[in-house]
Amino acid sequence: MLMSLDGKISTGKSDNLDVDKDFPEIKGVADGLYQYYELEQNTDLHSLNTGRVQAKIGINDKTSTTKTPVSFIIIDNKPHLTENGIQYFINRSKKFFLVTTNKLHPAFQISIPENLEIIYYDKAIDFEDLFFKFKSVYSIETITIQSGGTLNSVLLRQGLIDYVSIVIAPCLIGGKDTPTIIDGQSLSLETELQKIKTLELETCKVLGNSYIHLKYKITN
């Protein structure tokens, strides 16, 4: 994940604001940004994200004919992805997993190619079951998660995240409504303190242009 020093993963609360789009325009941040994208190229060959994040960065308006070795897993209930966005991932993915609770999702209207797998849940997505399926049915051992703070919180609280790899950009964004790396429901009782996940630092690397790369193991 890429975040500011104060944990923000967006430049503001509006979906029109986004670090991928805005950081290249910010003096003092732009010059070292390439290091994050270089590290991103070395992550797992299964990448999990959300339809909302993908729509925010303009996937629905993109076209792609370049196949990659990466299999994309997109959680999308609303839906946020259009037929064009779905076709983009079909064209780009080794295998494209669309996970949804929406039986009217446009993915169901597409003539399903061999590399599209729709995983449907009738009500809420059972993430423990989903991750079990990935391992037992599809033989997926590791997944890189690059989703928004709300889904990150759900997966973290359920003990489904084992490691955290964070690149800290040299900036402070602020704003109580700006998404952070972990959002979701706040704790309100002392009895809930057990939900806090502790970390073991594995590596800390100072990059160029005042960027830092941190790797932690989560003690689930």
Backbone as CSV, one residue per row, in Angstrom:
resi,resn,N_x,N_y,N_z,CA_x,CA_y,CA_z,C_x,C_y,C_z
1,MET,0.841,-1.195,0.000,0.000,0.000,0.000,0.879,1.249,0.000
2,LEU,0.357,2.301,-0.603,1.004,3.614,-0.609,0.183,4.539,0.261
3,MET,0.842,5.228,1.203,0.103,6.135,2.073,0.987,7.315,2.463
4,SER,0.335,8.347,2.973,1.060,9.498,3.511,1.548,9.151,4.918
5,LEU,2.360,10.012,5.493,2.871,9.755,6.838,1.747,9.642,7.858
6,ASP,0.631,10.347,7.646,-0.497,10.265,8.571,-1.506,9.189,8.157
7,GLY,-1.079,8.249,7.339,-1.889,7.068,7.063,-2.959,7.221,6.008
8,LYS,-2.965,8.325,5.284,-4.005,8.552,4.282,-3.664,7.833,2.976
9,ILE,-4.668,7.177,2.397,-4.469,6.479,1.131,-5.189,7.193,-0.011
10,SER,-5.690,8.382,0.265,-6.265,9.239,-0.757,-5.880,10.665,-0.422
11,THR,-6.032,11.561,-1.389,-5.699,12.964,-1.140,-6.882,13.755,-0.606
12,GLY,-8.033,13.128,-0.434,-9.215,13.793,0.116,-10.386,12.839,0.154
13,LYS,-11.525,13.314,0.630,-12.677,12.424,0.802,-13.467,12.208,-0.480
14,SER,-13.310,13.071,-1.469,-14.037,12.953,-2.722,-13.429,11.879,-3.608
15,ASP,-14.274,11.163,-4.340,-13.771,10.152,-5.270,-13.038,10.784,-6.450
16,ASN,-13.129,12.098,-6.588,-12.378,12.790,-7.637,-10.908,12.965,-7.270
17,LEU,-10.592,12.732,-5.994,-9.222,12.872,-5.508,-8.618,11.481,-5.315
18,ASP,-7.366,11.309,-5.732,-6.744,9.986,-5.684,-5.232,10.142,-5.711
19,VAL,-4.511,9.330,-4.932,-3.051,9.473,-4.861,-2.376,9.165,-6.194
20,ASP,-2.887,8.167,-6.925,-2.264,7.835,-8.213,-2.349,9.002,-9.194
21,LYS,-3.440,9.731,-9.117,-3.638,10.863,-10.011,-2.993,12.144,-9.484
22,ASP,-3.044,12.327,-8.163,-2.651,13.614,-7.587,-1.197,13.690,-7.141
23,PHE,-0.626,12.580,-6.632,0.757,12.625,-6.161,1.744,13.077,-7.234
24,PRO,1.568,12.683,-8.512,2.522,13.141,-9.528,2.506,14.654,-9.733
25,GLU,1.490,15.334,-9.205,1.386,16.780,-9.366,1.892,17.554,-8.152
26,ILE,2.315,16.834,-7.095,2.708,17.488,-5.846,4.221,17.535,-5.737
27,LYS,4.763,18.741,-5.681,6.206,18.922,-5.556,6.681,18.326,-4.233
28,GLY,7.783,17.589,-4.278,8.319,16.946,-3.079,7.812,15.530,-2.900
29,VAL,6.772,15.162,-3.649,6.218,13.810,-3.610,6.426,13.115,-4.957
30,ALA,6.266,13.870,-6.025,6.286,13.306,-7.375,7.605,12.605,-7.715
31,ASP,8.730,13.197,-7.335,10.032,12.681,-7.781,10.322,11.259,-7.321
32,GLY,9.862,10.897,-6.131,10.171,9.561,-5.611,9.075,8.536,-5.796
33,LEU,7.991,8.940,-6.441,6.816,8.072,-6.555,7.099,6.799,-7.344
34,TYR,8.010,6.885,-8.296,8.331,5.728,-9.144,8.756,4.516,-8.327
35,GLN,9.334,4.748,-7.143,9.827,3.645,-6.320,8.692,2.748,-5.849
36,TYR,7.546,3.356,-5.567,6.382,2.565,-5.169,5.933,1.661,-6.308
37,TYR,5.867,2.206,-7.505,5.393,1.418,-8.645,6.391,0.330,-9.027
38,GLU,7.670,0.559,-8.777,8.660,-0.491,-9.005,8.454,-1.644,-8.019
39,LEU,8.194,-1.309,-6.751,7.931,-2.341,-5.750,6.633,-3.081,-6.061
40,GLU,5.657,-2.362,-6.578,4.358,-2.957,-6.895,4.493,-4.059,-7.940
41,GLN,5.483,-3.919,-8.816,5.690,-4.928,-9.864,6.173,-6.259,-9.303
42,ASN,6.622,-6.265,-8.048,7.161,-7.479,-7.444,6.215,-8.119,-6.435
43,THR,4.949,-7.680,-6.432,3.985,-8.260,-5.500,3.427,-9.557,-6.078
44,ASP,2.475,-10.166,-5.368,1.940,-11.471,-5.756,1.234,-11.422,-7.108
45,LEU,1.128,-12.592,-7.724,0.465,-12.691,-9.023,-1.048,-12.788,-8.901
46,HIS,-1.552,-12.657,-7.673,-2.996,-12.538,-7.435,-3.215,-11.248,-6.654
47,SER,-3.976,-10.337,-7.227,-4.150,-9.002,-6.660,-5.623,-8.736,-6.372
48,LEU,-5.925,-8.382,-5.118,-7.306,-8.140,-4.702,-7.551,-6.644,-4.505
49,ASN,-8.659,-6.173,-5.073,-9.038,-4.772,-4.936,-10.558,-4.681,-4.974
50,THR,-11.093,-3.467,-4.968,-12.545,-3.281,-5.003,-12.964,-2.552,-6.270
51,GLY,-14.212,-2.760,-6.644,-14.750,-2.063,-7.800,-14.776,-0.561,-7.599
52,ARG,-15.020,-0.129,-6.370,-15.066,1.307,-6.106,-13.714,1.953,-6.371
53,VAL,-12.643,1.334,-5.865,-11.307,1.881,-6.079,-10.976,1.898,-7.573
54,GLN,-11.324,0.827,-8.264,-11.016,0.754,-9.685,-11.803,1.771,-10.500
55,ALA,-13.071,1.975,-10.146,-13.867,2.993,-10.836,-13.310,4.381,-10.571
56,LYS,-12.822,4.586,-9.350,-12.269,5.884,-8.961,-11.057,6.252,-9.801
57,ILE,-10.241,5.266,-10.168,-9.038,5.562,-10.945,-9.293,5.462,-12.457
58,GLY,-10.572,5.288,-12.830,-10.933,5.395,-14.234,-10.859,4.134,-15.056
59,ILE,-10.916,2.965,-14.416,-10.833,1.704,-15.151,-11.972,1.568,-16.161
60,ASN,-13.160,2.058,-15.802,-14.320,1.915,-16.690,-14.133,2.616,-18.031
61,ASP,-13.210,3.555,-18.088,-12.975,4.302,-19.322,-11.760,3.810,-20.098
62,LYS,-11.092,2.793,-19.561,-9.863,2.324,-20.192,-10.123,1.133,-21.110
63,THR,-9.211,0.934,-22.034,-9.212,-0.261,-22.858,-7.858,-0.936,-22.705
64,SER,-7.845,-2.252,-22.781,-6.584,-2.979,-22.642,-6.630,-4.245,-23.482
65,THR,-5.614,-4.459,-24.250,-5.476,-5.696,-25.009,-4.208,-6.435,-24.587
66,THR,-3.497,-5.887,-23.600,-2.234,-6.476,-23.147,-2.491,-7.434,-21.994
67,LYS,-2.299,-8.707,-22.223,-2.485,-9.710,-21.177,-1.288,-9.691,-20.238
68,THR,-1.549,-9.783,-18.940,-0.490,-9.827,-17.942,-0.527,-11.185,-17.238
69,PRO,0.529,-11.550,-16.500,0.513,-12.808,-15.744,-0.257,-12.705,-14.429
70,VAL,-0.824,-11.531,-14.159,-1.518,-11.295,-12.895,-2.989,-11.715,-13.001
71,SER,-3.495,-12.368,-11.948,-4.922,-12.659,-11.827,-5.522,-11.635,-10.873
72,PHE,-6.560,-10.944,-11.318,-7.176,-9.888,-10.519,-8.439,-10.404,-9.839
73,ILE,-8.582,-10.024,-8.567,-9.764,-10.353,-7.768,-10.424,-9.032,-7.394
74,ILE,-11.658,-8.822,-7.868,-12.339,-7.555,-7.607,-13.618,-7.809,-6.818
75,ILE,-13.728,-7.136,-5.669,-14.939,-7.180,-4.857,-15.830,-6.033,-5.306
76,ASP,-17.025,-6.340,-5.790,-17.861,-5.288,-6.368,-19.335,-5.623,-6.203
77,ASN,-19.993,-4.949,-5.267,-21.402,-5.213,-4.989,-22.350,-4.199,-5.614
78,LYS,-21.981,-2.938,-5.660,-22.947,-1.876,-5.981,-23.742,-2.060,-7.272
79,PRO,-23.215,-2.224,-8.493,-21.804,-2.334,-8.849,-21.168,-0.988,-9.190
80,HIS,-19.822,-0.978,-9.097,-19.046,0.175,-9.530,-18.464,-0.054,-10.923
81,LEU,-18.207,-1.303,-11.270,-17.671,-1.605,-12.587,-18.774,-1.661,-13.630
82,THR,-18.514,-1.095,-14.789,-19.408,-1.200,-15.930,-18.984,-2.401,-16.780
83,GLU,-19.737,-2.675,-17.842,-19.347,-3.759,-18.741,-17.976,-3.495,-19.338
84,ASN,-17.661,-2.217,-19.608,-16.358,-1.887,-20.161,-15.246,-2.160,-19.153
85,GLY,-15.512,-1.820,-17.882,-14.523,-2.103,-16.836,-14.285,-3.587,-16.660
86,ILE,-15.348,-4.364,-16.747,-15.218,-5.819,-16.638,-14.417,-6.366,-17.811
87,GLN,-14.721,-5.853,-19.011,-13.994,-6.316,-20.186,-12.520,-5.956,-20.100
88,TYR,-12.208,-4.801,-19.502,-10.813,-4.402,-19.295,-10.070,-5.463,-18.490
89,PHE,-10.683,-5.908,-17.384,-10.019,-6.901,-16.536,-9.959,-8.266,-17.214
90,ILE,-10.968,-8.613,-17.997,-10.935,-9.872,-18.742,-9.758,-9.866,-19.710
91,ASN,-9.575,-8.746,-20.393,-8.491,-8.637,-21.370,-7.118,-8.636,-20.713
92,ARG,-7.052,-8.088,-19.513,-5.754,-7.869,-18.855,-5.341,-9.020,-17.950
93,SER,-6.293,-9.798,-17.453,-6.010,-10.794,-16.414,-5.662,-12.163,-16.976
94,LYS,-4.775,-12.839,-16.280,-4.609,-14.268,-16.537,-5.920,-14.953,-16.186
95,LYS,-6.446,-14.643,-14.990,-7.791,-15.063,-14.596,-8.417,-13.911,-13.822
96,PHE,-9.669,-13.627,-14.092,-10.360,-12.520,-13.447,-11.473,-13.072,-12.563
97,PHE,-11.342,-12.830,-11.250,-12.352,-13.237,-10.280,-13.207,-12.029,-9.919
98,LEU,-14.505,-12.095,-10.176,-15.439,-11.040,-9.797,-16.273,-11.572,-8.643
99,VAL,-16.168,-10.933,-7.470,-16.881,-11.387,-6.277,-17.982,-10.378,-5.965
100,THR,-19.224,-10.843,-5.873,-20.338,-9.904,-5.714,-21.519,-10.539,-4.970
101,THR,-22.370,-9.676,-4.412,-23.658,-10.088,-3.839,-24.807,-9.578,-4.703
102,ASN,-24.466,-8.955,-5.828,-25.458,-8.316,-6.693,-25.780,-9.234,-7.868
103,LYS,-26.972,-9.845,-7.837,-27.333,-10.779,-8.906,-27.612,-10.065,-10.230
104,LEU,-27.697,-8.716,-10.192,-27.891,-7.936,-11.409,-26.595,-7.306,-11.899
105,HIS,-25.471,-7.760,-11.346,-24.179,-7.202,-11.755,-23.980,-7.396,-13.257
106,PRO,-23.472,-6.372,-13.955,-23.292,-6.494,-15.410,-22.376,-7.637,-15.841
107,ALA,-21.585,-8.162,-14.919,-20.723,-9.299,-15.275,-21.548,-10.509,-15.714
108,PHE,-22.759,-10.644,-15.160,-23.611,-11.769,-15.524,-24.168,-11.643,-16.940
109,GLN,-24.123,-10.422,-17.490,-24.664,-10.194,-18.832,-23.641,-10.463,-19.927
110,ILE,-22.396,-10.679,-19.526,-21.321,-10.888,-20.491,-21.221,-12.363,-20.858
111,SER,-20.978,-12.631,-22.128,-20.717,-13.993,-22.555,-19.411,-14.432,-21.895
112,ILE,-19.509,-15.314,-20.914,-18.404,-15.573,-20.002,-17.242,-16.290,-20.695
113,PRO,-16.074,-15.648,-20.745,-14.889,-16.298,-21.308,-14.267,-17.250,-20.293
114,GLU,-13.275,-17.997,-20.744,-12.663,-18.998,-19.878,-11.969,-18.376,-18.667
115,ASN,-11.472,-17.149,-18.802,-10.684,-16.587,-17.700,-11.505,-15.727,-16.737
116,LEU,-12.842,-15.736,-16.859,-13.701,-15.004,-15.917,-14.387,-15.983,-14.983
117,GLU,-14.229,-15.754,-13.686,-14.878,-16.572,-12.663,-15.701,-15.634,-11.787
118,ILE,-17.019,-15.805,-11.771,-17.891,-14.998,-10.915,-18.201,-15.797,-9.655
119,ILE,-17.871,-15.228,-8.503,-18.159,-15.863,-7.218,-19.258,-15.057,-6.553
120,TYR,-20.424,-15.665,-6.434,-21.621,-14.957,-5.961,-21.986,-15.402,-4.544
121,TYR,-22.288,-14.409,-3.703,-22.814,-14.662,-2.358,-24.205,-14.054,-2.276
122,ASP,-25.135,-14.784,-1.713,-26.531,-14.362,-1.696,-26.753,-13.115,-0.851
123,LYS,-26.047,-13.003,0.264,-26.203,-11.839,1.142,-24.851,-11.149,1.288
124,ALA,-24.281,-11.187,2.475,-22.950,-10.595,2.666,-21.884,-11.564,2.191
125,ILE,-20.753,-11.017,1.743,-19.625,-11.851,1.340,-18.987,-12.450,2.589
126,ASP,-18.843,-13.747,2.583,-18.168,-14.452,3.675,-16.692,-14.539,3.290
127,PHE,-15.886,-13.644,3.826,-14.497,-13.560,3.391,-13.660,-14.756,3.847
128,GLU,-13.992,-15.316,4.997,-13.271,-16.524,5.418,-13.532,-17.652,4.430
129,ASP,-14.783,-17.798,4.017,-15.134,-18.806,3.029,-14.479,-18.499,1.687
130,LEU,-14.467,-17.219,1.313,-13.873,-16.811,0.039,-12.390,-17.153,-0.011
131,PHE,-11.665,-16.809,1.043,-10.234,-17.087,1.064,-9.965,-18.595,1.121
132,PHE,-10.845,-19.327,1.803,-10.720,-20.785,1.820,-10.898,-21.345,0.412
133,LYS,-11.876,-20.795,-0.332,-12.092,-21.224,-1.722,-10.858,-20.954,-2.572
134,PHE,-10.288,-19.772,-2.407,-9.118,-19.431,-3.211,-8.002,-20.461,-3.024
135,LYS,-7.831,-20.903,-1.784,-6.746,-21.857,-1.519,-7.130,-23.280,-1.914
136,SER,-8.321,-23.723,-1.522,-8.684,-25.128,-1.714,-9.141,-25.439,-3.132
137,VAL,-9.838,-24.499,-3.768,-10.384,-24.754,-5.105,-9.440,-24.267,-6.202
138,TYR,-8.841,-23.090,-5.979,-8.033,-22.475,-7.037,-6.524,-22.546,-6.770
139,SER,-6.138,-23.166,-5.652,-4.714,-23.361,-5.300,-3.948,-22.046,-5.226
140,ILE,-4.605,-21.001,-4.738,-3.962,-19.698,-4.569,-3.390,-19.623,-3.151
141,GLU,-2.095,-19.474,-3.041,-1.429,-19.473,-1.741,-1.257,-18.070,-1.168
142,THR,-0.993,-17.083,-2.034,-0.773,-15.714,-1.552,-1.528,-14.719,-2.430
143,ILE,-2.041,-13.676,-1.783,-2.788,-12.618,-2.465,-2.298,-11.276,-1.953
144,THR,-2.039,-10.351,-2.867,-1.729,-8.979,-2.476,-3.030,-8.189,-2.423
145,ILE,-3.283,-7.563,-1.282,-4.511,-6.790,-1.091,-4.186,-5.309,-1.199
146,GLN,-4.854,-4.630,-2.121,-4.651,-3.195,-2.318,-6.002,-2.495,-2.363
147,SER,-6.817,-2.761,-1.368,-8.184,-2.243,-1.374,-8.290,-0.981,-0.528
148,GLY,-9.513,-0.499,-0.361,-9.748,0.682,0.453,-9.736,0.369,1.938
149,GLY,-9.772,1.423,2.752,-9.644,1.264,4.191,-10.759,0.468,4.844
150,THR,-11.977,0.524,4.292,-13.102,-0.201,4.879,-12.923,-1.703,4.728
151,LEU,-12.613,-2.159,3.516,-12.395,-3.591,3.303,-11.132,-4.049,4.018
152,ASN,-10.087,-3.220,4.020,-8.874,-3.571,4.769,-9.202,-3.868,6.223
153,SER,-10.104,-3.055,6.799,-10.492,-3.239,8.198,-11.206,-4.571,8.407
154,VAL,-12.112,-4.903,7.510,-12.851,-6.165,7.615,-11.895,-7.356,7.576
155,LEU,-10.989,-7.343,6.614,-10.051,-8.455,6.466,-9.085,-8.537,7.642
156,LEU,-8.659,-7.370,8.135,-7.748,-7.339,9.282,-8.422,-7.903,10.526
157,ARG,-9.637,-7.464,10.807,-10.358,-7.901,12.011,-10.671,-9.392,11.960
158,GLN,-10.811,-9.938,10.762,-11.107,-11.360,10.631,-9.842,-12.220,10.577
159,GLY,-8.690,-11.575,10.732,-7.439,-12.325,10.763,-7.015,-12.887,9.423
160,LEU,-7.402,-12.208,8.343,-7.123,-12.705,7.003,-5.939,-12.007,6.342
161,ILE,-5.290,-11.109,7.055,-4.091,-10.445,6.551,-2.908,-10.883,7.409
162,ASP,-1.861,-11.358,6.776,-0.695,-11.881,7.495,0.485,-10.912,7.514
163,TYR,0.637,-10.131,6.441,1.763,-9.209,6.331,1.286,-7.863,5.788
164,VAL,1.988,-6.819,6.169,1.713,-5.481,5.663,2.979,-4.922,5.040
165,SER,2.872,-4.469,3.802,3.980,-3.818,3.106,3.518,-2.412,2.741
166,ILE,4.179,-1.407,3.322,3.732,-0.020,3.184,4.860,0.861,2.674
167,VAL,4.537,1.653,1.673,5.448,2.707,1.232,4.870,4.032,1.726
168,ILE,5.682,4.755,2.517,5.230,6.033,3.081,5.772,7.174,2.234
169,ALA,4.844,7.949,1.686,5.223,9.128,0.904,5.505,10.291,1.841
170,PRO,6.443,11.163,1.516,6.822,12.269,2.413,5.832,13.426,2.354
171,CYS,4.642,13.187,2.914,3.641,14.258,2.968,2.653,13.977,4.085
172,LEU,1.975,15.029,4.510,0.896,14.964,5.490,-0.354,15.505,4.804
173,ILE,-1.421,14.709,4.783,-2.630,15.101,4.051,-3.711,15.639,4.982
174,GLY,-3.984,14.916,6.059,-4.987,15.377,7.015,-6.412,15.163,6.533
175,GLY,-7.364,15.571,7.390,-8.776,15.437,7.071,-9.386,14.204,7.704
176,LYS,-10.343,14.418,8.626,-10.917,13.275,9.339,-11.733,12.360,8.427
177,ASP,-12.200,12.878,7.298,-13.004,12.077,6.382,-12.199,11.506,5.221
178,THR,-10.885,11.775,5.200,-10.031,11.236,4.149,-9.695,9.785,4.481
179,PRO,-9.885,8.849,3.539,-9.644,7.429,3.832,-8.224,7.155,4.312
180,THR,-8.119,6.248,5.267,-6.824,5.809,5.773,-6.618,4.340,5.416
181,ILE,-5.462,3.818,5.713,-5.162,2.438,5.358,-6.096,1.452,6.056
182,ILE,-6.536,1.786,7.289,-7.513,0.970,8.007,-8.628,1.881,8.509
183,ASP,-9.809,1.727,7.945,-10.974,2.507,8.402,-11.970,1.557,9.058
184,GLY,-13.197,1.550,8.607,-14.195,0.657,9.188,-14.722,1.166,10.512
185,GLN,-15.353,0.285,11.250,-15.993,0.644,12.511,-14.957,0.900,13.603
186,SER,-15.122,2.018,14.306,-14.208,2.365,15.396,-14.506,1.546,16.650
187,LEU,-13.489,1.335,17.457,-13.682,0.683,18.748,-14.257,1.683,19.731
188,SER,-15.101,1.208,20.647,-15.715,2.112,21.625,-15.659,1.568,23.051
189,LEU,-15.292,0.311,23.222,-15.270,-0.305,24.540,-13.895,-0.906,24.828
190,GLU,-13.530,-0.913,26.108,-12.250,-1.514,26.493,-12.200,-2.996,26.142
191,THR,-13.357,-3.645,26.179,-13.405,-5.075,25.874,-13.089,-5.345,24.403
192,GLU,-13.094,-4.315,23.578,-12.815,-4.482,22.155,-11.337,-4.303,21.811
193,LEU,-10.531,-3.982,22.814,-9.109,-3.745,22.554,-8.405,-4.975,21.987
194,GLN,-9.002,-6.152,22.207,-8.417,-7.388,21.680,-8.454,-7.414,20.148
195,LYS,-9.260,-6.546,19.551,-9.342,-6.490,18.092,-8.146,-5.763,17.478
196,ILE,-7.377,-5.073,18.314,-6.193,-4.368,17.802,-5.125,-5.382,17.446
197,LYS,-4.611,-5.285,16.234,-3.587,-6.214,15.762,-2.197,-5.624,16.018
198,THR,-1.345,-6.399,16.656,0.032,-5.959,16.874,0.916,-6.438,15.726
199,LEU,2.049,-5.755,15.566,2.913,-5.989,14.417,4.337,-6.304,14.848
200,GLU,5.021,-7.092,14.019,6.451,-7.341,14.186,7.164,-6.787,12.958
201,LEU,8.048,-5.827,13.175,8.766,-5.214,12.062,9.748,-6.212,11.455
202,GLU,9.660,-6.412,10.158,10.577,-7.304,9.461,11.679,-6.536,8.744
203,THR,11.308,-5.484,8.020,12.317,-4.657,7.357,11.880,-3.200,7.354
204,CYS,12.863,-2.331,7.384,12.638,-0.887,7.263,13.714,-0.355,6.328
205,LYS,13.286,0.128,5.175,14.244,0.575,4.168,13.984,2.032,3.803
206,VAL,15.017,2.836,3.937,14.924,4.230,3.524,15.163,4.303,2.021
207,LEU,14.168,4.791,1.291,14.275,4.923,-0.154,14.747,6.329,-0.513
208,GLY,14.862,6.587,-1.780,15.250,7.925,-2.217,14.117,8.923,-2.084
209,ASN,14.449,10.192,-2.120,13.463,11.276,-2.099,12.581,11.244,-0.849
210,SER,13.164,10.795,0.275,12.495,10.791,1.589,11.340,9.802,1.699
211,TYR,11.283,8.815,0.840,10.295,7.740,0.947,10.832,6.645,1.873
212,ILE,9.919,5.895,2.502,10.278,4.788,3.390,9.435,3.572,3.040
213,HIS,10.068,2.394,3.049,9.347,1.136,2.817,9.419,0.294,4.081
214,LEU,8.241,-0.054,4.622,8.144,-0.842,5.847,7.444,-2.165,5.561
215,LYS,7.960,-3.246,6.157,7.300,-4.541,6.082,7.074,-5.063,7.501
216,TYR,5.835,-5.455,7.788,5.475,-5.971,9.109,4.798,-7.342,8.965
217,LYS,5.006,-8.163,9.974,4.203,-9.377,10.124,3.119,-9.090,11.152
218,ILE,1.882,-9.465,10.835,0.778,-9.270,11.771,0.704,-10.479,12.684
219,THR,0.639,-10.246,13.983,0.605,-11.345,14.939,-0.838,-11.761,15.183
220,ASN,-1.423,-12.439,14.191,-2.809,-12.930,14.316,-2.878,-14.032,15.359
